[in-house]
Amino acid sequence: MILLINNSNKMFFLFILFFSTMISITSNSWLGCWIGLEINLLSFIPLISSPNNLLNSEASLKYFLTQSIASINFLFSILLNLFFMKMFFFNDLLSIIMNSAMLMKMGSVPFHFWFPNIMEGLSWFNSFILMTWQKISPMILLSYNVNFNFLIFIMIFNVMIGSIGSFNQTSLRKLLAFSSINNIGWLISALLISENLWLMYFLFYSMFLFISCFLFYMTNIFYMNQLFNFNYNFLIKFSIMINFLSLGGLPPFLGFFPKWIIINYMINSNLIIINFLFIMSSLIMLFIYIRIIYFSFMFFSLKLKWFKIFMKNNLLFLIYFFNMFSLMGMIISTLFFI
């Protein structure tokens, strides 16, 4: 069903989206968590559907089908838990089913195939919501019933497939989708270490994604070749560069701080192989980001060299300020570890 919504209705559905997440993470029962997830699904569908855009309608239908399957699996695991709660043999199986339902909700490996395709049909605002806010409820519910051995393999495959899948992507939305899959591995590892560390990583990641989506929305960029053909304001290109490097976790920037804590914990826990895979995946993501930045800075269209785009927006000054703050990330990180 396609709903026609205006700005006031959009704010109403955003409020319901926020309210449904609060229901899920504050509920005292699994059934209440499931109800919150269903309200979240039904409030996000009208935001992404549009009768004037077939890609939006297709994305909303795919999102509804995948989330419905995940909700059915989650409800199935709840019912099995009620029937077999006294049989310890089924505990691991039930936790794997419940964790798999939450992984499908957030678009994690091996249930990630729907995520880049749906991202391709969304606007930048809806993409930002899908990559950040829609991960809160599944992540919190995942922390309530953790199968540690299962999630270890999941987070390793997340960082590997997220980095490898980013190659040869011409769409920025698909690139950020695979980057989100890569960061899901880091988020799960942070969740297994500490909820406070997960919250800090999630806030930093959400801020970097907000800056990227906002800049791409302001410049109306969806594909990489658009970064090459136009000569934007240098500060905008510089902001995109700093934000990409922070998102990849390059040491001088603020995005390296939460990854540094996770790496230190893995070293202290003797998880050398997992630590090596995480670092290598970050290097691959940095290679992809730097390649985009290098081409956007070095390639100029002579035909359009006279054409400049100047944008006036109050949020741009906040973004410039946060980028300067991100440059001091290594100093802030060092002060925390002294």
LINFEN-V215504 format. One record per residue. N is the residue number from 1. NEAR is the number of other C-alpha atoms within 8 Angstrom. D_LAST is the distance of its C-alpha to the last C-alpha in whole Angstrom. Layout:
BEGIN
N/NEAR/D_LAST  N/NEAR/D_LAST
END
This chain:
BEGIN
1/2/56  2/8/55  3/8/54  4/7/55  5/9/52  6/6/52  7/6/49  8/7/49  9/8/50  10/10/46  11/8/44  12/8/46  13/12/45  14/10/42  15/8/42  16/11/43  17/12/41  18/8/38  19/8/40  20/12/41  21/13/37  22/9/36  23/12/39  24/15/38  25/10/35  26/6/36  27/9/39  28/6/40  29/6/42  30/8/42  31/8/45  32/11/43  33/14/41  34/12/43  35/10/45  36/13/42  37/13/42  38/9/45  39/11/45  40/12/42  41/10/44  42/8/47  43/12/46  44/11/44  45/11/47  46/13/49  47/10/46  48/13/46  49/12/50  50/12/52  51/9/56  52/4/56  53/7/53  54/8/54  55/9/51  56/12/49  57/13/52  58/10/51  59/15/48  60/12/48  61/8/51  62/10/49  63/11/46  64/10/48  65/8/50  66/11/46  67/11/45  68/8/48  69/8/48  70/12/44  71/12/45  72/8/48  73/11/46  74/13/44  75/10/47  76/8/49  77/12/46  78/11/46  79/8/49  80/10/49  81/9/46  82/7/49  83/6/51  84/8/50  85/10/47  86/4/48  87/7/49  88/6/45  89/6/47  90/9/46  91/9/43  92/8/41  93/8/44  94/11/43  95/12/39  96/10/40  97/11/42  98/13/40  99/12/37  100/8/39  101/12/41  102/14/37  103/12/36  104/14/40  105/12/39  106/10/36  107/12/37  108/12/35  109/12/37  110/7/39  111/9/41  112/11/39  113/8/43  114/11/44  115/9/40  116/12/41  117/10/44  118/13/44  119/12/41  120/10/44  121/10/46  122/12/44  123/7/43  124/10/39  125/9/39  126/10/40  127/12/38  128/12/35  129/9/36  130/9/37  131/10/33  132/10/31  133/8/33  134/10/35  135/11/33  136/9/31  137/11/34  138/12/35  139/11/31  140/9/31  141/12/34  142/10/33  143/9/30  144/6/33  145/9/35  146/9/33  147/10/34  148/7/31  149/6/33  150/8/35  151/10/32  152/9/30  153/8/33  154/11/33  155/13/30  156/12/30  157/11/34  158/15/32  159/17/30  160/12/32  161/12/35  162/14/33  163/15/32  164/8/36  165/8/38  166/13/36  167/7/38  168/4/41  169/9/41  170/9/42  171/10/42  172/10/38  173/12/39  174/14/39  175/11/36  176/8/34  177/12/36  178/14/35  179/12/31  180/10/31  181/16/32  182/15/30  183/11/27  184/12/29  185/14/28  186/11/24  187/11/25  188/12/27  189/11/24  190/13/21  191/11/24  192/9/24  193/9/21  194/8/20  195/9/22  196/6/19  197/11/18  198/12/22  199/8/22  200/9/19  201/12/20  202/10/24  203/8/23  204/9/21  205/10/24  206/9/27  207/8/26  208/12/26  209/10/29  210/9/30  211/10/30  212/11/32  213/12/34  214/10/35  215/10/35  216/11/38  217/10/40  218/7/40  219/6/41  220/6/43  221/9/42  222/9/42  223/10/43  224/11/41  225/7/44  226/9/44  227/9/41  228/13/43  229/10/46  230/12/45  231/12/43  232/9/41  233/9/39  234/6/36  235/7/33  236/9/34  237/11/34  238/8/31  239/11/29  240/11/31  241/9/29  242/12/26  243/12/26  244/12/27  245/14/25  246/14/22  247/11/24  248/13/24  249/14/21  250/11/20  251/9/17  252/9/17  253/16/18  254/16/17  255/17/19  256/15/17  257/13/14  258/10/16  259/11/17  260/8/14  261/8/13  262/11/17  263/9/17  264/8/14  265/9/16  266/12/19  267/10/18  268/7/17  269/6/21  270/6/23  271/9/24  272/8/24  273/6/27  274/9/26  275/11/23  276/8/25  277/11/27  278/11/25  279/8/23  280/8/27  281/12/28  282/11/25  283/9/26  284/10/30  285/12/29  286/12/27  287/8/31  288/10/33  289/11/31  290/10/31  291/8/34  292/9/35  293/10/33  294/8/35  295/9/38  296/11/38  297/9/37  298/6/39  299/8/42  300/11/45  301/10/48  302/5/50  303/5/53  304/9/50  305/10/48  306/5/50  307/7/49  308/9/46  309/7/44  310/6/43  311/5/41  312/5/41  313/6/39  314/6/36  315/6/34  316/8/34  317/8/32  318/8/29  319/10/29  320/10/28  321/8/26  322/8/24  323/11/24  324/8/23  325/9/20  326/12/19  327/11/19  328/11/16  329/14/14  330/13/12  331/7/11  332/9/10  333/10/9  334/8/6  335/7/5  336/6/6  337/5/4  338/4/0
END
